[in-house]
Amino acid sequence: MASIKANARKVICIGRNYADHVTELNNVRPKQPFFFLKPPSSILPPNSGPVLRPKGVTLHYEVELALIIGKEVRDLDANDEKGAMDAIDGYCLSIDMTGRNVQDEAKKKGLPWSIAKGFDTFLPISNYIPKALIPDPHRVDLHLAVNGQMRQSDNTELMLFRIPRQLTDISRVMTLGPGDIVLTGTPKGVGPVSVGDIMRACVKVDGKELESIEVEVKEREGSYEFKET
């Protein structure tokens, strides 16, 4: 929905929140929630066109459950799980697109990841999912297929840090406000997509599909081309 993009002041992304995903990228398991930002301009609402792959970029998909924040929260108490869950207005499905070679170079050189995560169209989202349809966000099935081949298929029960802990740690650093989006991490199975590929992601609760994303990858026009920093 366009309103999700219009109302998002910021997009906060929890990284390395599924153990098998940490392992597949040869990362170190975090001792506390680790997060970074994507710009709201990267949001690609449903039926708004393709994901655009910049020249020279190795493009990876990462399917995630996204939280839509419904009220202002700051310095949440670590023991106040109800307060954390009450701050959620609803949900959506998302695909955190990543320029993997851009990110890998940044990690090696100790540089920020903003370019790798921040291109326009790098955050396809589904329609809004009312909170009542997901009674427990820690029991949600996430799936992503590329050209009909399943690549990611796991349950949010595998999160290393549950949602109240995520929101508590984020709110200690920055105030969360209505419309802000929190991506809760991606399970194992991330990988590359090429121009012409079609991604289809879906979110299910008790076997029932709630929402989906279907989007094609196309070449991005313009002067940008990835080069070593």
C-alpha positions in Angstrom: 0.0 0.0 0.0 1.2 3.5 -0.9 0.2 4.6 2.6 2.8 2.3 4.2 5.5 4.0 2.3 4.1 7.4 2.8 3.8 6.9 6.6 7.3 5.3 7.1 9.7 7.8 8.7 12.3 5.1 8.9 12.9 1.4 8.3 14.9 -0.5 10.9 16.2 -3.9 10.0 17.3 -6.6 12.4 20.3 -8.4 11.1 21.6 -11.9 11.8 18.4 -13.0 13.6 18.3 -16.6 12.4 21.1 -19.0 13.3 21.3 -20.8 10.0 21.4 -17.5 8.1 24.3 -16.3 10.2 26.1 -19.5 9.3 25.4 -19.4 5.6 27.0 -15.9 5.3 29.9 -16.8 7.5 28.9 -14.2 10.0 29.4 -14.1 13.8 26.2 -14.8 15.9 25.3 -11.5 17.7 25.2 -11.3 21.5 22.3 -8.7 21.3 20.0 -7.5 18.5 21.9 -5.9 15.7 20.2 -3.5 13.4 20.7 -1.1 10.5 18.5 1.3 8.4 17.0 1.3 4.9 15.6 4.5 3.5 11.8 4.7 3.1 12.6 5.6 -0.6 13.6 2.0 -1.1 10.1 0.7 -0.4 8.4 -0.8 -3.4 4.6 -1.1 -2.8 2.5 -3.8 -4.4 2.0 -3.5 -8.2 4.5 -0.6 -8.4 6.9 -2.1 -10.9 10.0 -4.3 -10.8 13.0 -4.5 -8.6 15.8 -2.7 -10.4 19.3 -4.3 -10.3 22.0 -1.6 -10.5 24.9 -2.2 -12.9 27.6 -4.4 -11.4 25.6 -5.4 -8.3 25.1 -9.0 -7.2 21.5 -8.9 -6.1 20.3 -11.1 -3.2 16.8 -11.6 -1.8 15.9 -11.9 2.0 12.3 -12.5 2.9 11.2 -11.1 6.2 8.2 -10.4 8.4 7.8 -6.7 8.8 6.2 -4.9 11.8 4.2 -1.6 11.3 4.6 0.5 14.4 1.3 2.1 15.7 2.4 4.5 18.4 5.5 6.3 19.7 7.7 4.2 21.9 11.0 5.1 23.6 13.1 3.3 26.2 10.8 0.2 26.4 11.3 -1.8 29.6 12.9 -5.1 28.9 10.3 -6.9 31.0 7.3 -5.2 29.3 6.5 -7.7 26.6 2.9 -6.5 26.5 4.0 -2.9 26.0 6.2 -4.0 23.1 3.5 -6.0 21.4 0.9 -3.2 21.9 3.2 -0.9 20.0 2.6 -2.9 16.8 -0.3 -1.7 14.6 0.0 -4.5 12.0 2.3 -6.4 9.7 3.4 -6.9 6.1 5.6 -9.2 4.2 8.8 -7.8 2.8 11.9 -8.7 0.7 15.1 -7.0 1.9 17.0 -6.7 -1.4 20.7 -6.5 -0.9 23.7 -5.7 -3.1 25.7 -8.6 -1.7 29.0 -7.7 -3.4 28.6 -4.1 -2.3 27.9 -5.2 1.3 30.8 -7.6 1.3 33.2 -4.9 0.3 31.9 -2.6 2.9 32.2 -5.2 5.6 35.8 -6.0 4.7 36.7 -2.3 4.8 34.7 -1.4 7.8 32.4 0.9 5.8 28.6 1.4 6.2 26.2 -0.8 4.3 23.8 2.0 3.2 24.5 1.7 -0.5 24.1 -2.1 -0.4 20.7 -1.8 1.2 19.4 1.5 0.0 18.7 1.6 -3.7 15.2 2.5 -4.9 13.0 -0.6 -5.2 15.2 -2.6 -2.7 12.3 -3.2 -0.3 9.3 -4.8 -2.0 6.4 -5.1 0.5 2.9 -6.7 0.5 -0.4 -5.2 1.4 -1.0 -4.4 5.0 -1.8 -7.4 7.3 -4.2 -6.5 10.2 -2.8 -7.5 13.6 -5.7 -9.8 14.3 -4.7 -12.1 11.5 -1.4 -12.9 13.2 -2.1 -13.8 16.8 1.5 -14.8 17.4 4.2 -13.3 15.1 6.6 -15.9 16.4 4.6 -18.7 14.6 4.5 -17.5 11.0 5.7 -19.3 7.9 7.8 -17.3 5.5 8.4 -18.6 1.9 10.2 -17.2 -1.1 10.6 -18.8 -4.5 12.5 -17.7 -7.6 11.1 -18.8 -11.0 8.9 -21.3 -9.1 11.8 -22.9 -7.2 11.5 -22.6 -3.4 14.6 -20.9 -1.9 13.5 -19.8 1.6 11.0 -21.7 3.8 11.1 -21.3 7.5 9.1 -20.3 10.6 9.6 -17.2 12.7 9.8 -19.4 15.8 13.5 -19.7 14.8 14.3 -16.1 15.6 17.3 -15.7 17.9 15.8 -12.5 19.4 12.1 -12.3 19.7 10.1 -9.2 18.8 9.8 -7.6 22.3 13.5 -7.8 22.7 14.0 -6.3 19.2 11.7 -3.3 19.9 13.2 -2.8 23.4 16.7 -2.5 22.1 15.8 -0.3 19.1 13.7 2.0 21.4 16.7 2.5 23.7 18.6 4.0 20.7 16.0 5.8 18.7 12.3 6.6 19.2 9.9 4.5 17.2 6.9 6.3 15.8 3.6 5.5 14.1 4.3 4.2 10.6 7.9 3.1 11.2 8.7 -0.3 9.9 10.8 -3.0 11.6 12.1 -5.9 9.5 12.6 -8.8 11.9 15.3 -10.8 10.1 15.6 -13.4 7.3 15.9 -17.1 7.6 18.4 -19.3 5.7 18.3 -19.7 2.0 19.2 -16.2 0.8 20.8 -16.1 -2.7 21.1 -14.2 -6.0 18.6 -13.2 -8.6 19.3 -12.1 -12.1 17.5 -9.8 -14.6 14.4 -11.6 -15.8 13.9 -13.6 -12.7 10.5 -13.5 -10.9 10.4 -13.7 -7.1 7.3 -14.8 -5.3 7.1 -14.6 -1.5 4.3 -15.4 0.8 3.4 -15.4 4.5 1.2 -18.1 6.1 -0.4 -18.7 9.5 -1.6 -22.2 10.2 -1.3 -23.1 6.6 -3.4 -20.2 5.3 -1.7 -17.7 3.0 -2.3 -14.1 4.3 -0.4 -12.1 1.7 2.2 -12.4 -1.1 4.6 -10.5 -3.2 5.3 -11.2 -6.8 7.9 -9.1 -8.5 10.3 -9.3 -11.5 13.9 -8.2 -11.6 14.9 -5.7 -14.3 18.0 -3.8 -15.1 18.3 -0.3 -13.6 18.9 2.5 -16.0 21.1 5.4 -15.0 24.7 6.3 -14.5 25.4 4.2 -11.3 27.8 1.3 -11.6 29.3 -0.5 -8.7 33.1 0.0 -8.4 35.5 -0.7 -5.6 35.5 2.0 -3.0 
